[in-house]
Amino acid sequence: GASRRPAVGNPGWAMRSRLALSVAGAAALSSSAAAALSLSSPPTSTVGPSAVQLASTVRSAGRATTVLVHGLDSSKETWTGVLADLAACGYPAIALDLRGHGESPLGHPADFSPAALASDVLLAVRAAGIDRCVLIGHSMGGRICMRAAALEVEALDQPSDALAKEQATWSSVLRAVVIEDMDVSHREWNPALTAEEEEQLAGWDVTRGGAGRAFQTWEACRAALLPWYSHDEARVDSWHGKRIRPLPAGTGPLDNKKHDGGGGTGGGRPPESDNGEVEPASFGQARALDQPGAGGGWWTDINPLARRLAWQHVLSTSDGAEAWDALARRAAGGGLPFQVALWYADQPGTVVKDGADDQGGIPDMLRRFPQATARRFPGAAHSVHNTRRQDFVDALKALVDDVS
């Protein structure tokens, strides 16, 4: 509708990873300052031979970096408290926005899969110059971390031609993988949409001519989100200024110019074909539109389209179980180069199944993969890292020290 507007881009965005990064202590930074942090390898000084590689809140010579991955309908902001606690103790850490969440673009919906999200994570880790990490995934993010771990094992066992040439020096970046309050039980949720709902959902898809997650006003954003969250006004209103926030005023490079991917028209809408239908945007166009820029208006971290895709392709599939079994086979055969742990919440807050006969629940996962460890956090709700933060951070620091 007329009240929605495409997000305008920022020249630096096209040069960075698809994932927005939140560094320990970055809660004190503005979003634009955090986005300005480079994800490339540390630059080399041109002053002279006395240059040294500097330590940072992301990398440390003495400790593995903690890499934090959020769950469904969440973002890197869920880890703000944990990041601050780790930074205060000198533990390097970084938090990621999965594709379609927070400040990371969705890309093409057809490409949304556990393997794609896991590859994004591994790419972001290596692009940040991290060579050893403890990977933690909360809830749905736990499924993504299972797949990321399986991809690392697959690369070790069946390297590509390019990787095979470097096999002598290449190694997994993982030192430990922690799954926070998630199991591999089957979770079915894929209700059919009405024609009206399909049309509304298309508004979130920039590859189909939608405006993505940028709006002219808070009221327009609020109205667009309410139908997807049971018209829970209190919940949506609680996101004001936090998960839904104003963008800086100004004119971005996509206003009245071509899209980042080329071939676009002014205003940030994909071009129309001869018959008047909107042509799908290229991936470059989608990436430029589906992330915050400097053009004013409002941006929402919440994305109903990403939420539905996550249910369809991550939570309602067997991918988590398949990744878990792949890790179990490798552990039983040649062993794993990293530890695997299940950290889960207490009743009634947990979403995992812990009955002895529950297929895909915690006891079943340990039977299938006995080398993995499990820990329940008494009194914790689903977000263990927020409801029992001190216990969580203490356990995390002990694990980092152990694998470092």
DOLUM-686583 format. One line per 2 residues: their letters; for each residue x, y, z of C-alpha. Coordinates in steps of 0.1 Angstrom, whole numbers, always signed. Last residue first. Layout:
<sites>
a> X Y Z; ...
</sites>
This chain:
<sites>
sv> +404 -230 +247; +379 -258 +249
dd> +377 -259 +287; +379 -221 +292
vl> +350 -217 +267; +330 -243 +285
ak> +335 -227 +319; +326 -193 +305
la> +294 -207 +291; +284 -224 +323
dv> +289 -191 +342; +271 -172 +315
fd> +241 -195 +317; +240 -195 +355
qr> +241 -157 +355; +215 -154 +328
rt> +188 -176 +343; +158 -160 +327
nh> +178 -143 +299; +202 -170 +286
vs> +176 -197 +295; +152 -183 +270
ha> +126 -211 +273; +122 -205 +311
ag> +148 -213 +337; +139 -225 +373
pf> +164 -253 +372; +188 -252 +342
rr> +189 -287 +327; +223 -299 +313
at> +230 -324 +286; +262 -339 +271
aq> +268 -354 +237; +289 -385 +233
pf> +258 -407 +237; +243 -395 +203
rr> +213 -417 +196; +206 -424 +232
lm> +213 -388 +241; +188 -375 +215
dp> +162 -399 +228; +166 -387 +263
ig> +163 -350 +251; +133 -355 +229
gq> +132 -367 +193; +108 -395 +201
dd> +94 -390 +236; +97 -424 +254
ag> +119 -413 +283; +101 -380 +286
dk> +121 -349 +281; +104 -330 +253
vv> +118 -296 +246; +98 -263 +247
tg> +109 -255 +283; +90 -231 +306
pq> +70 -256 +325; +93 -272 +334
da> +130 -263 +334; +151 -250 +305
yw> +176 -268 +283; +213 -270 +276
la> +222 -297 +251; +260 -300 +245
vq> +282 -310 +216; +320 -309 +219
fp> +343 -303 +189; +367 -321 +166
lg> +343 -350 +165; +352 -387 +165
gg> +362 -410 +137; +333 -434 +139
aa> +309 -430 +169; +313 -392 +168
rr> +309 -391 +130; +277 -412 +133
al> +263 -390 +161; +270 -358 +141
ad> +251 -372 +112; +223 -383 +135
wa> +220 -347 +148; +219 -333 +113
ea> +192 -357 +103; +172 -349 +134
gd> +174 -312 +128; +165 -316 +92
st> +133 -336 +99; +111 -307 +90
sl> +84 -286 +107; +110 -264 +126
vh> +133 -256 +97; +116 -253 +63
qw> +80 -245 +70; +83 -229 +104
al> +113 -209 +94; +95 -198 +62
rr> +65 -186 +82; +87 -166 +105
al> +107 -152 +77; +75 -139 +61
pn> +62 -125 +93; +94 -104 +97
id> +101 -86 +130; +132 -64 +130
tw> +110 -36 +119; +122 -4 +102
wg> +104 +30 +103; +106 +60 +80
gg> +137 +79 +70; +160 +72 +41
ag> +192 +61 +56; +191 +24 +52
pq> +177 -7 +69; +178 -40 +51
dl> +155 -57 +27; +158 -33 -2
ar> +195 -38 -10; +194 -75 -6
aq> +163 -79 -27; +178 -58 -55
gf> +210 -79 -55; +189 -111 -54
sa> +171 -99 -85; +136 -85 -82
pe> +107 -104 -96; +88 -85 -123
ve> +57 -67 -113; +28 -72 -137
gn> +18 -44 -161; +17 -66 -192
ds> +49 -51 -206; +68 -59 -174
ep> +69 -37 -143; +102 -28 -126
pr> +109 -38 -90; +100 -11 -65
gg> +127 +10 -47; +115 +44 -55
gt> +132 +48 -88; +134 +18 -112
gg> +155 -13 -111; +179 -28 -136
gg> +209 -30 -113; +214 -52 -82
dh> +219 -22 -59; +187 -8 -72
kk> +187 +20 -98; +182 +56 -87
nd> +152 +78 -77; +158 +70 -40
lp> +181 +39 -40; +212 +59 -29
gt> +196 +71 +3; +181 +105 +10
ga> +179 +117 +45; +162 +110 +78
pl> +176 +82 +100; +154 +52 +105
pr> +128 +50 +133; +125 +18 +153
ir> +105 -14 +155; +124 -41 +176
kg> +131 -14 +201; +114 +19 +197
hw> +80 +3 +196; +83 -35 +202
sd> +61 -34 +232; +33 -21 +210
vr> +33 -54 +191; +29 -74 +223
ae> +2 -51 +238; -17 -50 +205
dh> -20 -88 +202; -39 -89 +169
sy> -31 -126 +168; +5 -119 +158
wp> +4 -121 +121; -27 -98 +118
ll> -9 -72 +140; +22 -67 +119
aa> +9 -46 +91; -11 -23 +114
rc> +19 -17 +135; +41 -9 +105
ae> +15 +16 +92; +12 +32 +126
wt> +49 +35 +130; +51 +55 +98
qf> +66 +54 +63; +74 +17 +65
ar> +104 -5 +59; +103 -43 +64
ga> +99 -55 +28; +82 -32 +4
gg> +67 -60 -18; +73 -64 -55
rt> +76 -101 -55; +114 -103 -47
vd> +108 -76 -20; +87 -101 +0
wg> +69 -86 +30; +40 -73 +9
al> +36 -109 -4; +24 -119 +31
qe> -6 -95 +28; -15 -110 -6
ee> -13 -145 +8; -34 -135 +38
ea> -61 -122 +15; -61 -154 -6
tl> -64 -174 +27; -34 -191 +41
ap> -30 -227 +49; -16 -236 +83
nw> +19 -249 +85; +28 -259 +120
er> +40 -294 +127; +69 -299 +151
hs> +86 -332 +150; +111 -338 +178
vd> +147 -327 +173; +152 -309 +206
md> +156 -272 +214; +163 -254 +247
ei> +198 -241 +240; +219 -262 +216
vv> +255 -257 +224; +283 -264 +199
ar> +319 -266 +209; +353 -260 +193
lv> +341 -251 +159; +363 -233 +134
ss> +368 -267 +116; +402 -272 +102
wt> +421 -263 +70; +459 -266 +70
aq> +465 -301 +55; +432 -300 +38
ek> +442 -270 +16; +441 -288 -17
al> +411 -308 -5; +393 -275 +1
ad> +394 -265 -36; +384 -300 -47
sp> +355 -300 -22; +361 -318 +11
qd> +342 -350 +19; +350 -359 +55
la> +361 -326 +68; +336 -306 +48
ev> +309 -330 +60; +319 -324 +96
el> +316 -287 +92; +283 -290 +75
aa> +270 -312 +103; +280 -285 +128
ar> +262 -259 +108; +231 -282 +107
mc> +231 -285 +144; +236 -248 +147
ir> +206 -241 +126; +185 -264 +147
gg> +197 -245 +178; +188 -212 +162
ms> +152 -225 +163; +155 -225 +201
hg> +188 -207 +210; +219 -216 +191
il> +254 -214 +206; +286 -218 +187
vc> +318 -219 +207; +345 -206 +184
rd> +379 -211 +168; +393 -193 +138
ig> +374 -160 +139; +384 -136 +113
aa> +350 -120 +110; +346 -134 +76
rv> +351 -169 +91; +322 -165 +115
al> +300 -148 +89; +305 -176 +65
lv> +297 -202 +91; +265 -184 +100
ds> +254 -179 +64; +261 -216 +57
al> +238 -225 +86; +211 -203 +72
aa> +215 -219 +37; +216 -254 +51
ps> +185 -249 +72; +166 -236 +42
fd> +155 -203 +27; +166 -202 -9
ap> +131 -200 -24; +124 -170 -1
hg> +150 -150 -21; +173 -130 +2
lp> +159 -123 +37; +181 -94 +45
se> +198 -92 +79; +189 -63 +102
gh> +169 -83 +127; +157 -115 +110
gr> +153 -124 +73; +187 -141 +73
ld> +199 -149 +108; +210 -119 +128
la> +243 -127 +145; +259 -123 +179
ia> +296 -120 +187; +318 -128 +217
py> +352 -124 +231; +355 -133 +268
gc> +372 -105 +288; +351 -107 +319
aa> +331 -75 +313; +328 -85 +277
ld> +311 -118 +286; +286 -101 +309
al> +278 -74 +282; +273 -100 +255
vg> +251 -121 +278; +229 -91 +285
tw> +226 -80 +249; +219 -116 +236
te> +183 -111 +227; +194 -81 +205
ks> +209 -105 +179; +174 -111 +167
sd> +141 -129 +175; +110 -141 +157
lg> +123 -176 +159; +157 -182 +176
hv> +189 -163 +181; +225 -174 +172
lv> +254 -165 +195; +291 -170 +186
tt> +314 -173 +216; +350 -166 +206
ar> +377 -191 +217; +400 -178 +243
ga> +437 -168 +247; +446 -149 +216
sr> +413 -132 +216; +388 -122 +188
vt> +355 -105 +187; +360 -79 +215
sa> +393 -70 +199; +430 -80 +197
lq> +452 -61 +173; +475 -77 +148
va> +508 -59 +149; +525 -33 +127
sp> +563 -29 +132; +571 -36 +95
gv> +559 -1 +84; +531 +23 +81
ts> +510 +2 +57; +491 -15 +85
tp> +475 -48 +76; +437 -50 +78
ps> +420 -75 +100; +402 -100 +78
sl> +368 -88 +66; +337 -83 +87
sl> +342 -46 +92; +324 -28 +119
aa> +302 -1 +103; +270 -19 +112
aa> +278 -14 +149; +281 +23 +142
ss> +249 +25 +123; +230 +6 +150
sl> +243 +30 +176; +269 +16 +200
aa> +263 +10 +237; +248 -24 +230
ag> +280 -31 +211; +297 -44 +242
av> +303 -78 +228; +299 -74 +190
sl> +266 -75 +172; +269 -85 +136
al> +245 -80 +107; +245 -109 +83
rs> +245 -106 +46; +283 -99 +48
rm> +295 -65 +39; +303 -46 +7
aw> +267 -41 -4; +260 -26 +30
gp> +286 +1 +27; +268 +19 +0
ng> +237 +23 +22; +203 +13 +9
va> +168 +25 +10; +141 +5 +26
pr> +111 +2 +4; +80 +22 +14
rs> +47 +12 +29; +19 +37 +35
ag> +9 +36 -2; +0 +0 +0
</sites>
